[in-house]
């Protein structure tokens, strides 16, 4: 979805409402989370630049780096859930 923010267009991944996300994580095991607990994710900022979390994945891919299990702390569990939508 594109939204006009500060005069430019931003690309935002809008999370659906009322969806229960269930997946098995290699590190944290079985996880269930409701989509309402996740924030919408900005992929491209209104100035046309990708956000850091999006840009670093693209950069890694372009340089041939394809980590299977990147390190992450428990504070990143919910963003991980968003990637399963």
Secondary structure, DSSP 8 states (H G I E B T S, - for coil): -EEEETTEEEEEE---SS-EEEEEETTTEEEEEEGGGS--EEEE-TTS-B-HHHHHHHHHHHTT---SS----GGGHHHHHHTT-
